[in-house]
């Protein structure tokens, strides 16, 4: 994990440095500095007026001094002027104190963008300038082609290149970081003090994940104990919680112990509930190892266990100190679990970010970018609604149907497959209520089939409905569904007649 001091975004005029820089700063909870804007503020003049009234040489001198000043600071996202890092000494200095990324654009894109503004004093001779600066730009190690990409997409690439965490703002004001880094588990011993793991740590994992990663993680930490529980949703209950309390006491866990949840969603929820309640709460670190837990359960602070009557009926909100996502753990994930994670990613695409529905992203080779995009959807939602009083419920698209499937089949159907069926049913119900057209229903079905997820199941409709009626999201016995208003747009619909629901089941 490499938390660079500053992130410096440079490139030729019209490549989107300021727009992208502002997005990166917002997502990383950093201060944004546009060098041209600072110079304009300090002189009281626009850049064209500085060039006309003084000279380009005067402007470059101010730019040079400001670059030195900013390099002595840390935690910034800096957008330079197009010619700033053409100067070799500035390029080396800003690279020494931060990560420098050069944005590139096609000539056609540059022409289009330059036509949209008249505040670029050197725009009239842009082709000669670009040719002169190409060699200097090429010296910058990190390059991003901005062609046919949205500013959001470019911002994600900047963050990925610098291995920066996604920051989550929490109600207590502290917040936490989500690291998405290949090889994070292999290098965790280098960050023991930074992560607060130098004293007693308890790792809770299951008998599938522990042999793969649990023992190795324990051996990398100065003082750690490993507690292993059986794998499977059927063990996500109060009996397991009671056993874990006993084991925590046996290994001498106290209020200063840090608990690491190492595994998929069941481990994250179960260990998280232990962290929330043991000795009235101890520190928690989430290390999800399945695609589903990476993009869903490890983010947002919801933890808990099941009762015989339904899923997650006992729980709490417990924010982690940090979430560490090592996408290399996906290499040991079987195809079923990969598909299960994809169900949640498709859900995120349907309710918020349709870019996630691009099948080119659905590979383990693109896992870092895929996970970052999906995580950002959940982060954006939970920051607005941390305790699920409103928009956070949109993350439950397909889940009311899916949780009931799990209950009726006694978890014979995996969570991801159940959610896949739930997404299909939610789309069909949305169409029956004339909220979406039939084309979107067909698109949802096509995507699920392309991933290999089921779209229907042979269950008794009455039994399915009864199981849904105990869902914690229903209110005062009235049905409550998250449905689609359109692609990337969800809403909550309450009080539907039973016959309408049975018609879909």
N, C-alpha and C positions, 0 to 999 in steps of 0.2 A: 504494500500500500504506500503510494507515493503522493503525499499531500504537498504539491508544489506551492511555492510562496505566492507568486503572481501568475496569472494567465494573461498573456499578451496576444491580442488578435491584430494581425496586420494584413497587408495586401494592397492591391491596386485600388484606385477609386472605383466606386460602384460595385464592390464585391460584398457589401453588406456588413462591414466590420462593426458599426455602431449598433445596428439592429440585433445582430447575433450576440454581441457582447452584453447587451442589456438582458437578453434572455438567459444567457449563461450565468450572469451575476445573480439574477433572481432565483434560478434553480439551485444554485450553490450557496445562497444566502451570503453573498459577498458584495462589497462595494464596487460599483461600476464607475470608471473614469474614462471619459472621452477626451483625448489630449487636445484635439482641435477646440472643443468646447471650453476647456480650461483656459487655453490661450485667449480665446475670444472674451471670456469673462474677465481675465486679468487686464487686458488692454482696452476693453470697452469697444472693440472694433471687430467686425466680421473678418474672416480670413481673406476674402477678396479685397477688403479695404486695407488690410495690413500689407498685402502684396502691392497694391496700387500706391498707397501713401508712403510706404517705407521701402521694403524690397523682400524678395524671397530669402535673401541672405539673413535679413533681420528675423524673419519668421523661423528659419532653420536654427538660428542661435537660441531663440526662445524654446523651440522644440527640444533642442539638445539639453538645455538646462532642466526642463521639465522631466525628460526621460531619466536623467540622473536622480532627480528628486523622487520620482515614483519607484525607481528600483530599490531605493533605501527603505521602502515600505513593504508590507506583506499583506496577503489576503485580498488582493485587488484583482479585478478583471479590467484590463486596460485595452481600449481601442486606440491604435495609433493612427496618425495621418498616413496617407499612402506613401509618402516619401521618407518617413522617419527612419525606418530600419534599412533603408538603402545605404545609410551610413554604417560602415563596418563596425566602428567602435560601439555604436549604440546597439547594433544587432548582437554583438558579443556580450555587452553588459546586461541587456535585458534578458538574454538567454541564460546568463549566469545566475540571475536572481528569480527566474521564473521559466515557465514553458511558453515558447513562442509558436504560434500557429499562423500560417499564411493561407488566406482565402484566395481562391482563383475563380475566375469566371470566363466564359467564352466571350469573344469579341462582340457577338450579337447582344449578349446580356449586358455587357458594359455600355454599348450604345443606347440600349433601351433605358437603362437606369440613369445615364447621364442626361438624357432628354427630360427626365422628371425633375431636375433641379438646375438652378442657375447660380449656385454659390460655390462652384469649383473653379478657381482662377486658372488652373492649368488644363482644364477639360478640352480647350480648343485644339490642343496639340497632343491629345492622349495617346495616339498610336505611336508616335516617336518616343514619348515618355515610357510607355509600356515596354517597348523594345529595349530602351536603355536600362530599365530596372529589372528585367527578367533574370539576369544572372544573379543579382543580389537576392531577389526573392527565392531563387532556386537554392541558395545557401541555407535556407531555413529548413530544419529537419521535418517539421510537421506541416503537411500540405493537405488542404481540403478543397476538392472541386465542388463549387456551389451550384453547378448547372442542374436545372430541373429539380431543385430541392427547396423545401420551405425553410424559413429561418429557424423553425423549431427543429427540423431534421439536422440542420447544420450545427445548431447548438448541442444536440446530443452527440454529434461526432467530436466536437471540441472537448466535451466532458469526457468522452471515452478515451480520447488521445492522451489526456492528462491524468487519467485514472482518478478523477475527482469523485467524491461521494455525492449522492443525492441527499440533500438536507431536508429533514422533516420538522416543521414547527409544531410544537405541542402546547396544550393549554397552560402548562406550568411555566412556559417561557424558555425552558432550557433547550428543547429540541434534541434531535439525534441524527446521526449520519447513517446512510445505507451505502456500504461499499460494494461495488460490483467489479470484482477483480479476479482475473485468472491466476491461480496459484496462491491465493490468500492463505489457505491452510498450511501450505508448505513454508510460508514465511512468517507465520504468526509469532514465532519466538523472537523475531526482531522487533516486535511492537508490544511486548509484554507490559512495560511501564505505561506506554501511551494508552493502552486499552484498560489499564487498571487490573491486570491479571498477575501482579507480582506476589499477592498473598493467596489465601485459600480459595480454590475454585472447585466447584462441583459441576461435572459434565453429565447431563442426562441424555441418553440416547437409546436406541432400540437394538434388538439383536440382529438386525440386518445392517444397519449403518455403523454400529460400534466396531465390528471387525474391519471395516473399510477405512474408517477415519477416526474413530473414538480413541483407540489406544495410541495412535500416532499423535493426536492432539494432546492427550494426557501427558505424553512423554516430552512434549515441547514446552510445557508450562512448569514453573518451579515447584508448585505445591497443588496438585490437582487429584481429585478422586473421580472415578467414572462409575456411574450407576446405570445399569442396563435394564430396560423393561421389554416385555414382548412386543413384537411389531403388530400393528393392526388397529383399525378404528374400534373394534370390539373391546379393546383394552383402555379406551379413552373414557374412564369412568371414575367414580369416587373410591372404588376399591384400590385402583392404581395410585390415586392421590394419597390415600392412607398409607400404602406401602412405601411411597416415596418420602413421606414425612418421617417414617421410621428409619429409612436408609440415611436420610439427611442427618438425623440425630446420631446415628451410628458412626458416621464419618466426621462428626464434630462440627457440622455446619453451624455458624452463628450469624448474627446480623451483619457482619462484615464480609461474609462469604459472597462470592459472585457465582451465579448460576448460569451455565451455558446450555442452551437448548440446541442439540446437534441432531438434526434429522428432518423429517418431513413435517407436514401440517399437524399430525397427531402429536408428535413430540413437542412441537412449538406451542401448541395449545395447552398440553398437559403440563409440561415443565414451566411454561409461563404462568399457569395458575398456581403452581407450587411457589414460584418466585413472588407472586402477588400476595400470598397468604402466609407463607412460612415466617414465623416470628414477626408478623405484621408487615412483611415485605422486605425482600432483599434485591440486590441489583441483578438485572437480567441482560444477557447477550444472546441474540438470536443468530444461529448459523444454520440456515435452511439448506438442505441438500437435495430436495426435489424441485422440479420446475414449478409445481403447483404452490409449494410453500414459499418459494422465492418471490413469486409475483403476487401472492395473496396473503396467506395467514401470518407471515413474519412481519408484515408491515401494518401499522395502525394501532397496535396495542390491545386488540381483543384476544383474550385467552379464556379457556374454560373446558369443561368436559360434558359428556352426554348423560342423560338419565334414560331409563327404559322408555319413558314417554316421548322422548324426542332429543334432537341434537342440540348441543351447546346451551342447555337450559340452566346450567350452573356456570357462572363465569365472572370475570372482572375485566377492567381496563388496566393494563399494565404496560407502560411504555418501556421499551428496551433502552439500554445505554447506547447500543450500537447494533446494527444488523450487518453481518459479514456474509456476502454472497460470493462464493467461489464457484464460478460456472464450470470449472473442471470436474466438479462432483457429478455433473450431468453425464459424464462419460460412462459412469457405472449405472445409469438409470435405464431400466428396461423400456421397451417401446410402449407398453401399456401406461406406465407412469409418465412418460413423455406426452402421450396423448391426453392424459388427465390434466397435466399442466396447461396444455394448449387450450383446453376448454375454458379455463379462467382467462387466458390471454384473448381468446375470441370474445369472451364476455366484455373485457375491457375495450376491445375494438368496437363492439356494437354500441356500448353506452357512451363512449367518449372519443376514442382515437381510431378512426377507420384505417390509419396506416398499419395497424397491427393485423389487418386482414390481408395484407400483402404476403402471398405464399413464399416469396423470395426470402422472407425473414425467418421462415419456420424450419431452421436447421440448427444443429448444434454448433456449426461453424460460426453462425451469426448470433450465438446465444447471448453474448455480452450486450449487443445492441437491442436484441429482442427483449431481454429481461429489463434493461434500463427503461425502454419505452413503456413496458407494461407496469413496472414499478411506479413510474412517474404518474400514470393515470391514478393509481390508488393514492399516492401521496397528495396529489392535487385535491382529491375528494376528502381524505381524512383531515387535511389541514382546515378545510372549510367547516367540516362537521365531525369533530373528533369523537363525539359520544352517540352518533347515529340518531340525531333528532330530526334529520331532514335528508339531504342529498346523499348521505353515505348509504342509505338504504338502496340506492341504485346499484350498488355493488352486489346486491342479492338477485340480480336478473337471473332467472332460471333456477334459483336455489330453493324456492318454496316447492316447486315440482320435484327437484332433485333430492332434497332432504327426505321427502316422503318416500321416494323410491328406495333410498337407503334403508329407511325404517321398515318398510313392508318386506323387503328382501333380506332383512337382517344383515345388511351390509354385504350381501352377495354381489351387488353391483358397486363398482368403485365410485368414489366421489366424483371424479372427473367425467366418467361415463354418464352418471346420473345427472350432472349439470349439463352435459351435452344434450341429453334428452329434454331437460328442463328448458334450455335455450330454444329448442325447436317448438316446444309447447307454448312458451311465452310468445314466440313470433306468431304462431297460429292464432292464439288468443288475441294478440294485438290486431291481427288482420280481421278477425271476426268482429271486433269492436270498431272497425274502420279507421284505425289509427295509422296503419301502414298498408302499402299496396302489396299485391301478390308477388311482385318482383323481389322485394326484400325478403319475403318468406322463402322464396326459391333460392336466394343468395345464401341465407343462413343454412338451409338444407345442404346446398352444394359445398359450403365451407366445411361443415361438420363431416360430411362423407369423405371429402378430400383428406381430412386429418385422420379419418378412420374411427370417428366417434359414432355411436348409435344415435338414431333420431327418434326411436320409438321403443316401446316395451310392452309386453303382454301382461298387464296387471288388471285385476278387477277394479273398475272405476270407482265403485263405492268404497272399497278398501283404501284405494289411493287418496280419495277425497278425505276420508276420515283421518288418515295419517297427516294430511296437510292441515287439517283443522286444529291440530295441536302445535303447529308451527308458532314459534315465539313472535313472529312478525305479524300474525293476525291479531286484531284488536277487538276485545269484547265479543269474541265469537264471530266477528265479521271478517270475510276474506280480505286479504291484502296482497296484491301482486305488484311486482315491478314489471312494467311492460315497455315496449318501444313506441316512441312517437315518430321515429325516423332513424336513419343511420347515424349513429353517434349521439343519439338523444333518447333518454329514458324518462319515465314518469311512474308515479304510484297510482294504482287504481284500487279502490276499496268497495266492499259491499256488493260484489257481483252475485247475481242469483246462482244457486247451486246448479241449476240445469245448464247454465251457460258454461260452467266449469266442467261439468260431467261431459258435455258435448265435445270438449277438447280432449279430455282424458280418454 
